[in-house]
Amino acid sequence: MTVLALSSSSTELPIGGVWELTVRVLDADGDISTTAPTVTVTLPGGSTASPTADDVGSGAFRALYTVGTAGRYVARVVAAGYGAADFAAYVSATVAEAGMPTFTDLDDYLGDHSWTDDELTDALNAEAAAQRAACRVAAVYPDDLRQALLRRAQRNLAMRRLPLAVLQGDADLGPAVLPGRDPEVRRLEAPHRKLPIG
């Protein structure tokens, strides 16, 4: 006896997106059951909703729920006497231009520094363009891309004082050439990187 998830058990959606919860109910022999499950969606604020699970054939049942606020949603689909399946969705708001990182955000991120507002804006614009060239930047701008952009801009500013990207070493090691890519930026942007084709 089991409730088998047919749709993804973990997903990301924008606000206003439709969350599809599809399961198949099987009895103890692994045969299809017609027992309709109940669905309980728990919203980020703790309230619940109960969308109806419709029979879509072959023992499969589907419930659709439109997410209205940002945050983490969880859902439990229970077929009495057959078990349950759990689902999670993380819902994010789309980010307009006003919500993108600004030179003020970069100023706060850097802490004490001597860069001017124009220099911060210049570095941020250059690195935002570089990020768009390297990554898929959708309407939902997640926190990992935001942190990567601020770090990119921080590195851009730091490298301006090292035009050859070389640090003075000591008598034993000599000068050190800095790597071309920041490992923390690579880590944060990894899920969003464009894949080269060809």
N, C-alpha and C positions, 0 to 999 in steps of 0.2 A: 504494500500500500504506500503510495507516494504521490506528492504533488510536484511535478517536474516543471521547472521554469523553462519556457520556450523563448521568451524575450530576455534581453540582457539583464543580469541581476544587479548590475551597476552601470549607471549612465550619467552623462552631463547634459543639461538642458538650459536653454535661455528662458527667462521669464516669459510666460505665455505659451511655452512649448507644451506639447501633448505627450504625457508619459504613458507608454503602452506596457501593460502588465499581462502577459500571456502565459498560461500554464496548461499542462495536460494532467488529468487526474487518472491514476492507474490503481487497480485493486491489488490484492495480495498476490494474485497470479500474474500480474503484469498486464492484465487486460484493461482496455479502456473502460472507464466508469462515466456515467452520466450525472454523477453527483456534482451539482453546481457549487463552486466555492464562494466564500464571502471575502471581500477585500476591505482592508482597513489601511488607509493612508494617514501617516502621522506627519503633520506639517512642522516646519522649523519652530514655530511658537508653542508646539505641544498639543494643539487642537487636532481633531481627526476628521476624516471624511470617509464615506463608504460608497465608492462608485460601484455600479452593477457590473458583474461579470457575465458577458453574453456568450452563449454557446456558438462557437464558430465551426463546429464539426470535428469529427475524429477525436472526440474526447478533449478538445482544446476549448479553453474559455479565455476571453479577453476583456479586460477593463481598461478604459481610457480615462486619464485624469489630466486636466489642464492645470499646470503649476502657475501660481500667481505671485509668489514672492521669492526673493533670493534666500538661499540656505540649503540645508541638508534635509531631504525628505526620506522617510522609510515607509515601506509597505509590507504588509503580511497578507498572504493569500492562504486561506484555510478551507480545506474540504473536510467536513466533520467525519471522523473515523478513518480518514485517509492521510492526514498529515498537513504540512504547511510548507510554503516557500516564502523566502524573504527577499526583498528588493531594496535598493537604495538609489537615490538620484541627488546629484548636487546641482542646484539651480543658480545661475549667475545672471546678472543684469547686463545688457549691452552697454558699452561705454562710448559715450559721445566725446567729441573733442574736448569739452570742458572737464571730462573725467580722466583724461590722459595725464601722465606725469608732466609737471611744469617745472620751470626753473626754481620755483619756491620749494617744491618737493625735493629737488636735487640739492638745494641749499640746506634743507633740513637733514637730508641723508648724509651730506658731507661733514656736518658739524662745523667746527672752527676751521676757516680757510680764508684765503685772500683773493679768490676769484671774483670777478665782477659779474653782475647780472647778465651782461651781454655775452661774456665768455661761457657762463652756464647755459644760456639759451642756445648758443652756437654748438656746444658739445652735445647737448640733448637732441637738437634737431639732426645733427650728423649721425648720431648713434641710433635715433629712431628710424632714420632712412636705412641704415645698415641692418637693423633688426628686421625691418620689413623685407629687405632683400634676401635675408637668410632664413626667415621663419614665415609660417602661415599665421598672419595676424588677423583673426576674425573679429566680428562685431563685439563678441564677448572678449574683453582683454583681461586675462587671468592674472592673479597675483605673482605667479612665477615669472611671467614676461615683464611685468612691471618692475620687479626687483632686478631682473637681468638688464633692463634698460638703464636703470639708475646706476648699476655697477658698470655697465659699458661707458656711461658718461663720466663716471669717476675715473675710470682707467684712461679715457681719452684725455682728461685734464692732467692726470699725473704724467702721461707720456709726453705732454707738451714741454715739460721741463727736461726731458731726455730725448732730444731730437734723433739721436742715433740708436735709441733703445738699448743703451749700454750703461751699466752701472760700474763705477770704479771699484775694483776689487782690492785685494791686498797683495803683498809681495809673493805669497805662495800661490794664490789662485789666479791673480790677474783680473782683468775686466770680465764682467758677466753680461752676456747678451740675454735680454728678457725674451720670454716666449711670445709668439705672435698672437696667441689666443688665451683668454682668461679661462681657467678650468671651471670656475664657479659660474660664469656666463654660459659655458657649454652645458653644464649640468642643468641649469635652470631652463635653458631653451631647448634641450634635447627632445622633449615630446612634441615640439612645435616646428622642428627643422624641416625645411623643404627637402625632398629627396631628389637628387639629380637623376635624370633619365638619359640613357644613351651610352 
